[in-house]
Amino acid sequence: MLKYFAKSRARPCKESEDPAEYILQIVACKDTSTSPDWVLTWTKSTEHLDMMAEHRRMNQDMFNSKVNTSHHAKAKKFAAPLIIQL
């Protein structure tokens, strides 16, 4: 993620900085003269396009896969018998 922000015109993360705090500071910056519109930057990025393509591929794979329902016939109402639960 740090490489993405650096590539997208954010200031570099210092070695002494906590990366999570750095990201929060970068995306919360309201000064548009020094910080890009991160929503717009993400929406136009190749990373976003790649992620959306992967998301579509995963959805299509899930839609096309056959669901194994054999375990449903053996399913019990409770995970453990009453005597074990007591």
C-alpha positions as CSV (number, residue, x, y, z in Angstrom):
1,M,0.0,0.0,0.0
2,L,2.8,2.4,0.8
3,K,4.1,2.0,-2.8
4,Y,0.6,2.8,-4.1
5,F,0.4,6.1,-2.1
6,A,3.9,7.1,-3.1
7,K,3.2,6.4,-6.8
8,S,0.0,8.5,-6.4
9,R,1.7,11.7,-5.3
10,A,1.6,11.2,-1.6
11,R,4.6,12.1,0.5
12,P,6.9,9.1,1.2
13,C,6.4,7.3,4.5
14,K,9.4,7.8,6.8
15,E,11.0,4.7,8.3
16,S,10.3,6.1,11.8
17,E,6.5,6.4,11.0
18,D,3.8,3.9,11.7
19,P,2.4,2.9,8.3
20,A,-1.2,2.9,9.5
21,E,-0.9,6.4,11.0
22,Y,0.8,7.5,7.8
23,I,-2.1,6.3,5.6
24,L,-4.7,7.9,7.9
25,Q,-2.8,11.2,7.7
26,I,-2.5,11.0,3.9
27,V,-6.2,10.2,3.2
28,A,-7.5,12.6,5.8
29,C,-5.6,15.6,4.4
30,K,-8.0,18.3,3.3
31,D,-5.5,20.4,1.5
32,T,-6.2,19.7,-2.1
33,S,-3.2,21.7,-3.2
34,T,-0.9,19.2,-1.7
35,S,-3.0,16.0,-1.7
36,P,-5.0,14.5,-4.5
37,D,-8.7,13.5,-4.3
38,W,-8.0,9.9,-3.2
39,V,-11.4,8.6,-4.2
40,L,-10.9,9.9,-7.8
41,T,-7.3,8.7,-7.8
42,W,-8.3,5.2,-6.8
43,T,-11.2,5.1,-9.2
44,K,-8.9,5.9,-12.1
45,S,-6.0,3.7,-11.0
46,T,-4.8,0.5,-12.7
47,E,-5.0,-1.2,-9.3
48,H,-8.7,-0.4,-9.1
49,L,-9.3,-1.8,-12.6
50,D,-7.3,-5.0,-11.7
51,M,-9.2,-5.4,-8.5
52,M,-12.5,-5.0,-10.2
53,A,-11.6,-7.5,-12.9
54,E,-10.5,-10.0,-10.2
55,H,-13.8,-9.4,-8.4
56,R,-15.8,-10.1,-11.5
57,R,-13.7,-13.2,-12.2
58,M,-14.3,-14.5,-8.7
59,N,-18.0,-13.9,-8.9
60,Q,-18.2,-15.7,-12.2
61,D,-16.2,-18.6,-10.8
62,M,-18.6,-18.8,-7.9
63,F,-21.6,-18.6,-10.1
64,N,-20.3,-21.3,-12.4
65,S,-19.2,-23.7,-9.7
66,K,-21.4,-26.6,-8.5
67,V,-22.3,-26.4,-4.8
68,N,-21.7,-29.6,-2.8
69,T,-24.9,-30.2,-0.8
70,S,-24.2,-33.7,0.3
71,H,-23.2,-32.5,3.8
72,H,-26.7,-30.9,4.3
73,A,-28.4,-34.2,4.4
74,K,-26.2,-35.3,7.4
75,A,-26.5,-32.0,9.2
76,K,-27.9,-32.0,12.7
77,K,-29.9,-29.3,14.4
78,F,-27.2,-28.7,17.0
79,A,-23.4,-29.1,16.7
80,A,-23.2,-31.2,19.8
81,P,-25.7,-33.5,21.6
82,L,-27.6,-32.1,24.6
83,I,-25.6,-34.1,27.1
84,I,-22.3,-32.6,25.9
85,Q,-23.8,-29.1,26.0
86,L,-24.8,-29.5,29.7
